[in-house]
């Protein structure tokens, strides 16, 4: 049976061809929509009449929901920004206005304009963050260091955004050529991406301690007898509980986030207005940017250095970008502009008014300036909400770190770890036990070691500012390569943000010479793991690619007289997308037995979030055809969950049956074909391409049509296709041969499925330099031995597993 929803086949003309693939596709395209319910709400188009009104209702509902997921971290930054900026007291009354003015314009410039109104449009099919920017760039230029790109991948419906014709195509082509031809450019782009990723993970270790500790410190306003040690251990207890509940999933309490954070933002705005009216309404003068100039003129180097603390006002911006997946751009922009922005700015304005009135406040009271400015009757409600909101903000950063680790693993940049999906409804709710334990221990150690928000803030600053700079660099490439916008707009964006962010970066790095080094140390360790794992993976892949078994060798192996065929289907897992891996003849040499049907399986991750199952499989039959040996590439997005092995086999066999049918109907023989499509949807295609001197055939099933047996039950459909079959020189005997091949495959599946997994050990060549030996023989092998086995990641039953060992010298 064809999958539900298959499109009807259009007319297709096939003629022998010996040149490049020539595809003439019509403008009509059918999109495969993401199946996540929140995303459907976010992307469903508005229709005429009452449907348009419903679209706005959905947008408003999403705008309310994203308040809880995206804004908790940004919404709790007022707890510690002024406390860290003026930790030694306020030197001049107008310094408060200068800092407030910097906060206002920094928040608008970096968070509102750069992220909310520019960067959100650079999302990768709904996913954001620096890793998504790298994936987006990878789809427009071959920057991946692993040589497993295939021309067929670009035909996946989600692979390319529809770019409008532009006069800047030559500039985009120049950028594309630079990225593809320059190894230094590829490595630099990869390095920047993993640096930003490592910093984001380090940030997720720092956000829970600084947010929760800042909230807990508020207790000392009403309970001054509390010591620093006591507040630290209270914070540690809350953090342990926070990380302990991760295993249950956040979807069960996710809908409670939005009301809590919404009430928090309303309360902060009200308190800000109250403080402004009560203490000093003149703080509104801070909207005049001249106070920024006066602040730097008056404080000189001290004012410049204070930028490190002031930038904490937009910490959480990267999480906002990275966690946007379930919300539409319009809903985020709406809730940010009319919700978060006025609330946060009013809070900073109210605290500034309080500070101006209490200019002689003691240094001991500065750390709790937020709670001191709250009306006495509202202290406990505000404290409880602040604590809950800080936990919610920490939750967002933890989710961001887990999702990032999942993406890294999917693209072979991190060792294999156990990933659990905590929600059947939403694929984005993940739990990684090893990562959760690591983050919990790191957060608790940071809290116990640093003890105050001031020290944690210094560590926090370096993560925030470097991620800002890297995001600007990647956004500039996206503008050139993907958006193809006018060069003047790109220049303005780059100059404005690189210049201002460089000032912040210099201020942070100046203080960095005096410590702390923790975030960069943690990031360096994470980067070392990523670089080593990816480096060896690339080397191993290239080794296997150089030692692929030739077509003649495969034929000789399969026709050996001592080779026995046993009943069943053998699935041979390999990472190569081209050719037969060198481990196959190794298996035949040791055990001269193979199954009646063999399929070489490659599970490949594409640089897109999701691949629809109708576009998942690429097949090719290995000669001689009567031996029933196939190659298959199973393509997944980096957010797609791998099925259980038994479920995977069911889908694989279904599409293999379609392939066998289409191969005989439309692609008989080895002669390459020129294919001209006359419909918006295509059922299959076949062509030949020859990279590196190897002949490679690829056949992809986009929309399987009905089987022959089904067609015979529908005389009208049968008669309409008869002429097409005759044009392809098909006769009844050949059609029955198709049915027979399909029955053979199904029979062998019923006889049993065996999963053959290659267990390759990698060592450096004897004459390699010392550094390479340390990386490959010690660091990589240590990581490999302590990561999950491939069969566990693929959920292969132990009783059906056959492991084949081999050693590669790279």
Secondary structure, DSSP 8 states (H G I E B T S, - for coil): ---TT------EEEEE--SS------S---------HHHHHHH----STHHHHHHHHHHHHHHHHHHHHHSHHHHTGGGTHHHHHTTT--SSHHHHHHHHHHHHHHIIIIIIIIIITTGGGG-BTTB-SHHHHHHHHHHHS---SSS---GGGGGSTTTS------TTHHHHHHHHHHHHH-HHHHHHHHHHHHHHHHHHHHHHHHHHHHHHHHHHTTHHHH-TT--HHHHHHHHHHHHHHHHHGGGG-STTTHHHHHHHHHHHHHHHHHHHHHHHHHH-GGGGGGGSTHHHHHHHHHHTHHHHHTHHHHGGGGTTHHHHHHTGGGS-HHHHHHHIIIIIHHHHHHHHHHHHHHHHHTTT--HHHHTTHHHHTS-GGGHHHHHHHHHHHHHHHHHHHHHHHHHHHHHHHHTTSS-----EE--SS-TT-EE-HHHHHHHHHHHHHHHHHH-SHHHHHHHHHHHHHHHHHHHHHHHHHHIIIII---HHHHHHHHHHHHHHHHHHHHHHHHHHTTS--HHHHHHHHHHHHHHHHHHHHHHHHHHHHHT-B-HHHHHHHHT-TT-EEEEEEEEEE-S-SSSB-THHHHHHHHS-EEEEEEEEEEEEEESSS---GGG-EEEEEESSGGG-EEEEEEEEETT-----HHHHHHHHHHHHHHHHHHHHHH--SSS-EEEEE-SSS--EEEEEE-GGG--EEEEEESS----HHHHTT-HHHHHHHHHHHHHTT--HHHHHHHHHHHHHHHHHHHH-EEEEEEEEEEE--TTS-HHHHIIIIIIIHHHHHTS--HHHHTT--GGGEEEEEEEEE-
